[in-house]
Amino acid sequence: KHHRSQVMLALMVSSEGLPVGYDLFAGNTWEGHTLEAAIEALGKRVALNKVTVVADAGMLSRDNRTMLRDKGLPFILGYRMKSAPAEVKAEILDPEGSLPWDGHGTDGTTEQ
């Protein structure tokens, strides 16, 4: 309801879906601006070397992708396939193109 106060909730869960943390943001905050703050807060509570960021299309921005790469965090971000160019769709749907991110094995562990 527009006449009620709203908040943005960033919920962090384990691979089993159990909550491990959350952050609250003002309801008028664009969700793409919450990702880095939520990751930094989570990093103060748990080791980020075992984290894969999974986020919806609202988090998909060049700045967020760069930030995740700079922090060395593997990630999965939602993508709106309907509006994607044909060459992007072909690359995403190519089963040979689904390779582990540099430095990470298929099981999610960091290769030494």
C-alpha positions as CSV (number, residue, x, y, z in Angstrom):
1,K,0.0,0.0,0.0
2,H,1.4,3.4,-1.0
3,H,0.1,5.1,2.1
4,R,2.1,2.8,4.4
5,S,5.8,2.9,5.3
6,Q,7.9,0.4,3.3
7,V,11.3,-1.1,3.7
8,M,13.7,-3.0,1.4
9,L,14.8,-6.3,3.0
10,A,18.1,-7.9,1.9
11,L,18.0,-11.5,3.1
12,M,21.1,-13.7,3.1
13,V,20.5,-17.5,3.3
14,S,22.7,-20.6,3.4
15,S,22.8,-23.2,0.6
16,E,20.1,-25.0,2.6
17,G,17.9,-21.9,2.5
18,L,18.3,-21.0,6.2
19,P,18.6,-17.3,7.1
20,V,22.2,-16.2,8.0
21,G,21.6,-12.5,8.0
22,Y,19.5,-9.6,6.8
23,D,19.7,-5.9,6.3
24,L,16.9,-3.3,6.1
25,F,17.0,-0.3,3.7
26,A,14.6,2.6,3.2
27,G,11.7,1.6,1.0
28,N,12.5,4.2,-1.6
29,T,16.0,2.7,-2.2
30,W,16.6,1.1,-5.6
31,E,17.5,-2.5,-4.9
32,G,20.6,-2.3,-7.1
33,H,22.1,0.1,-4.6
34,T,21.7,-2.3,-1.7
35,L,23.9,-5.2,-2.9
36,E,27.4,-3.8,-1.9
37,A,26.2,-2.7,1.5
38,A,24.5,-6.0,2.2
39,I,27.7,-7.9,1.1
40,E,29.9,-5.8,3.3
41,A,27.7,-6.3,6.3
42,L,27.6,-10.0,5.7
43,G,31.4,-10.1,5.4
44,K,31.6,-8.8,8.9
45,R,29.6,-11.8,10.1
46,V,30.8,-14.7,8.0
47,A,33.7,-15.7,5.8
48,L,33.0,-14.6,2.2
49,N,35.3,-17.2,0.7
50,K,32.4,-19.6,0.7
51,V,29.7,-17.3,-0.7
52,T,28.0,-17.3,-4.1
53,V,25.8,-14.3,-4.6
54,V,22.5,-15.1,-6.2
55,A,20.3,-12.1,-7.0
56,D,17.4,-11.2,-9.2
57,A,17.5,-9.0,-12.3
58,G,17.0,-5.8,-10.2
59,M,20.6,-6.3,-9.1
60,L,21.9,-6.6,-12.6
61,S,24.0,-3.5,-13.3
62,R,27.5,-3.0,-14.6
63,D,28.6,-1.5,-11.3
64,N,27.3,-4.5,-9.3
65,R,29.0,-7.0,-11.7
66,T,32.3,-5.1,-11.5
67,M,32.0,-4.9,-7.7
68,L,31.4,-8.7,-7.4
69,R,34.3,-9.5,-9.7
70,D,36.6,-7.0,-7.8
71,K,35.7,-8.7,-4.5
72,G,36.4,-12.2,-6.1
73,L,32.8,-13.3,-5.4
74,P,31.2,-15.8,-7.8
75,F,27.7,-14.8,-8.7
76,I,24.5,-15.7,-10.5
77,L,22.3,-12.8,-11.5
78,G,18.8,-13.0,-13.0
79,Y,18.5,-11.8,-16.6
80,R,15.5,-10.8,-18.7
81,M,15.8,-13.1,-21.6
82,K,12.8,-11.7,-23.4
83,S,14.5,-8.4,-24.1
84,A,18.0,-9.8,-24.7
85,P,19.6,-9.5,-28.2
86,A,19.8,-12.8,-30.1
87,E,23.5,-13.2,-29.7
88,V,23.2,-12.9,-26.0
89,K,20.4,-15.5,-25.8
90,A,22.5,-17.8,-28.0
91,E,25.5,-17.5,-25.7
92,I,23.5,-17.9,-22.5
93,L,21.6,-21.0,-23.8
94,D,24.7,-22.6,-25.3
95,P,25.5,-25.7,-23.0
96,E,29.2,-25.5,-24.0
97,G,29.2,-21.9,-22.7
98,S,28.4,-22.9,-19.2
99,L,31.9,-22.9,-17.8
100,P,33.1,-22.3,-14.2
101,W,34.0,-18.7,-13.4
102,D,37.8,-18.1,-13.5
103,G,39.4,-19.6,-10.4
104,H,36.4,-21.6,-9.3
105,G,35.7,-25.3,-9.9
106,T,32.4,-26.7,-11.0
107,D,31.7,-27.7,-7.3
108,G,32.1,-24.1,-6.2
109,T,35.5,-24.6,-4.5
110,T,38.4,-22.3,-5.3
111,E,41.1,-24.0,-7.3
112,Q,44.6,-23.8,-5.7
